[in-house]
Amino acid sequence: MIRLTTVHNYLDADFLVKRLEQHDIVCFTTNEHTSTMFQGFSGMLGSGIQVMVREEDYERAAEVLRQKTFEDSIIRCPSCDSTNVQPVSSIWENLWQSIVILFTLLVGTPVQQIQQKHQCVSCKYTFFK
């Protein structure tokens, strides 16, 4: 067995496993319990839930993963479902994110998940993704 990819939450792992199984690709996950228990540390420590596939299925599985990654990379507005979305940032938001990261490093416990703020050009709806 060989590692196909690493995801950071159980829902993404389960979705990918089900998608691979739909294509008749044998797979399983590892580290799901540790990553689920210590969610805040997964991204910081570079760990996460690993999706494993057979070596002979690796190329087909990688193609399924590329399709999923492309679909996931498209950011859609939750209000009007438009793809005409742009990232928004301000000095205060960047400062707040820096403070959260510094506090997390000092305390050793993640306090808040940092997300990028976006705004839909079509309907002007602002959301985090």
Secondary structure, DSSP 8 states (H G I E B T S, - for coil): -EEEEEESSHHHHHHHHHHHHHTT--EEEESHHHHHHTHHHHHHHT--EEEEE-GGGHHHHHHHHHHHHHHHHS---TTT--S-EEEE--HHHHHHHHHHHHHHHHHSS-------EEEETTT--EEE-
